[in-house]
């Protein structure tokens, strides 16, 4: 029955109304929606990373052949013009030259294929960063060759190739892939066209804009 403080027909504030039921349902569904969103973002991140790694591997294989071929051409008996190779006894110089040429091949392949969806608009800045990161990878390869050739005195052709072209390039490749994604190729050209668009979180406010990039922080255009 109505009371002096509540008119006849007014809702009892102590009883839950339809709006309260909707709010409770949303609160129960929010955790599941968050989990579903995170799983979707994780799948997108893994897919992007997988494709980038495959393409990076192909480009790296081509650059690897250029590096090894030019190194041996300049410093071993594979030199076809004359009795002695031009850099016989100068293995470290040969390594710097071969690694530099391989770096140019790798930049073209990565910019126009592996990371074409996230290449920078300013090509000169990208090339500069790419060169800096590759100097780091080249230093790793030359350091491995120096330790093997000059410190451990493994001076055979096989030892030079194992230290410089297997161990050195292997470690340098890991360094390059990480730095390319972190510092060089960081601007998504068209995220939606490459499956990188992520739907906004169901629990986010209606005015929140959708995010782009993978679930990894380094994949966002602003990273």
C-alpha positions in Angstrom: 0.0 0.0 0.0 1.2 3.5 -0.6 3.0 5.3 2.1 3.0 9.0 2.9 6.6 9.3 1.4 5.8 7.3 -1.8 2.9 8.1 -4.1 0.6 5.4 -5.3 2.0 3.6 -8.4 5.6 4.6 -7.7 8.3 1.9 -7.9 9.8 0.6 -4.7 13.5 1.6 -4.7 14.3 -1.5 -2.7 13.1 -3.8 -5.4 15.3 -4.4 -8.5 13.9 -3.0 -11.7 14.5 -3.9 -15.4 17.5 -1.6 -15.7 19.1 -3.3 -12.7 18.7 -6.7 -14.4 20.3 -5.5 -17.6 23.2 -4.1 -15.6 23.7 -7.3 -13.7 23.7 -9.3 -16.9 26.3 -7.0 -18.5 28.5 -7.4 -15.5 28.3 -11.2 -15.7 29.0 -11.2 -19.5 31.9 -8.7 -19.3 34.6 -11.2 -18.1 33.8 -13.6 -20.9 33.8 -10.8 -23.5 37.2 -9.7 -22.3 38.6 -13.2 -22.5 37.1 -13.6 -26.0 38.6 -10.3 -27.1 42.0 -11.2 -25.7 42.0 -14.5 -27.5 41.1 -12.9 -30.8 43.9 -10.3 -30.4 46.4 -13.0 -29.5 45.4 -15.1 -32.6 45.8 -12.0 -34.8 49.2 -11.2 -33.3 50.5 -14.8 -33.8 49.2 -14.8 -37.4 51.0 -11.5 -38.3 54.2 -12.7 -36.6 54.1 -16.0 -38.4 53.7 -14.4 -41.8 56.4 -11.9 -41.1 58.8 -14.6 -39.9 58.2 -16.7 -43.0 58.9 -13.8 -45.4 61.8 -12.6 -43.3 63.2 -16.1 -43.5 63.0 -16.1 -47.3 64.6 -12.7 -47.6 67.2 -13.7 -45.1 68.0 -16.8 -47.1 68.6 -14.8 -50.2 70.8 -12.3 -48.3 72.6 -15.3 -46.7 73.5 -16.7 -50.2 74.7 -13.2 -51.2 76.8 -12.9 -48.0 78.4 -16.3 -48.2 78.9 -16.3 -52.0 80.5 -12.9 -52.1 82.7 -13.6 -49.0 84.1 -16.8 -50.5 84.4 -15.2 -53.9 86.6 -12.4 -52.6 88.7 -14.4 -50.1 89.0 -18.0 -51.3 90.0 -20.1 -54.3 86.5 -19.6 -55.8 87.8 -16.3 -57.3 87.6 -17.1 -61.0 89.9 -14.2 -62.3 93.5 -15.0 -61.6 95.4 -17.2 -59.2 94.8 -15.3 -55.9 91.5 -13.8 -54.7 91.6 -10.0 -54.2 91.1 -10.2 -50.5 93.3 -13.3 -49.7 94.5 -12.9 -46.1 91.9 -10.1 -45.5 89.0 -12.1 -44.4 87.5 -9.5 -42.1 87.4 -6.9 -45.0 85.8 -9.5 -47.2 83.2 -10.1 -44.5 82.4 -6.4 -44.2 81.9 -6.1 -48.0 79.8 -9.2 -48.3 77.7 -8.3 -45.2 77.1 -4.8 -46.7 75.8 -6.1 -50.0 73.6 -8.6 -48.2 72.2 -5.8 -46.1 71.1 -3.9 -49.2 69.4 -7.0 -50.6 67.7 -7.6 -47.2 66.5 -4.0 -46.9 64.8 -4.1 -50.4 63.2 -7.5 -49.7 62.0 -6.5 -46.2 60.7 -3.1 -47.2 58.8 -4.3 -50.3 57.7 -7.7 -49.1 58.2 -8.9 -45.5 57.2 -5.7 -43.7 55.5 -3.8 -46.6 52.4 -3.3 -44.4 54.4 -1.5 -41.7 57.1 0.3 -43.6 57.8 3.9 -42.8 56.7 6.7 -45.1 60.1 8.4 -44.8 62.2 5.9 -46.7 65.5 7.7 -45.9 64.8 7.5 -42.1 63.9 3.8 -42.4 67.0 3.1 -44.4 69.1 4.9 -41.8 67.6 2.9 -39.0 67.9 -0.3 -41.0 71.6 0.4 -41.6 72.2 1.1 -38.0 70.6 -2.2 -36.9 72.5 -4.1 -39.6 75.8 -2.6 -38.4 75.0 -4.2 -35.1 74.3 -7.5 -36.8 77.4 -7.2 -38.9 79.5 -6.4 -35.8 78.2 -9.6 -34.2 79.2 -11.7 -37.3 82.7 -10.0 -37.5 83.2 -10.5 -33.8 82.5 -14.2 -34.1 84.9 -14.5 -37.0 87.6 -12.5 -35.2 87.3 -14.6 -32.0 87.6 -17.8 -34.1 90.3 -16.6 -36.5 92.6 -14.4 -34.3 91.9 -15.6 -30.8 91.3 -19.3 -31.2 93.5 -19.5 -34.3 91.0 -21.6 -36.4 92.3 -20.3 -39.7 90.9 -22.8 -42.2 88.2 -21.9 -44.7 85.7 -24.2 -43.0 86.4 -22.5 -39.6 86.0 -19.1 -41.1 82.7 -20.0 -42.6 81.3 -21.7 -39.5 82.3 -18.8 -37.2 81.4 -16.0 -39.6 78.6 -17.4 -41.7 76.9 -19.8 -39.4 77.3 -18.7 -35.8 77.8 -15.0 -36.6 75.0 -14.7 -39.2 72.7 -16.8 -37.0 73.1 -14.5 -34.0 73.0 -11.4 -36.2 69.7 -12.6 -37.7 68.0 -12.9 -34.4 69.2 -9.4 -33.5 68.0 -8.0 -36.8 64.5 -9.5 -36.7 63.8 -8.1 -33.2 65.2 -4.7 -34.0 63.4 -4.5 -37.4 60.0 -5.0 -35.7 60.9 -2.8 -32.7 62.6 0.2 -34.3 62.6 0.1 -38.1 59.3 -1.1 -39.6 56.8 0.4 -37.2 54.2 2.4 -39.2 51.2 0.4 -40.4 50.3 1.4 -44.0 46.9 -0.2 -44.0 46.2 -2.3 -40.9 42.7 -3.4 -42.0 43.9 -4.7 -45.4 46.4 -7.0 -43.7 44.1 -8.4 -41.0 45.6 -6.2 -38.3 42.4 -4.3 -37.3 41.1 -5.3 -33.8 37.6 -4.7 -32.7 37.1 -2.5 -29.7 36.7 -4.1 -26.3 33.1 -5.0 -25.4 33.5 -3.4 -22.0 35.0 -0.2 -23.4 33.0 2.9 -23.5 30.9 3.6 -26.6 33.1 6.5 -27.5 36.4 4.5 -27.4 37.9 4.1 -30.8 39.0 0.6 -32.0 42.7 -0.2 -31.7 45.0 -1.4 -34.5 47.9 -3.7 -34.5 48.4 -6.9 -32.7 48.1 -7.6 -29.0 51.8 -7.0 -28.7 52.6 -3.4 -27.7 55.4 -3.2 -30.3 52.9 -3.8 -33.2 50.9 -0.6 -32.7 51.7 2.2 -35.2 52.8 4.4 -32.3 55.3 1.9 -31.0 
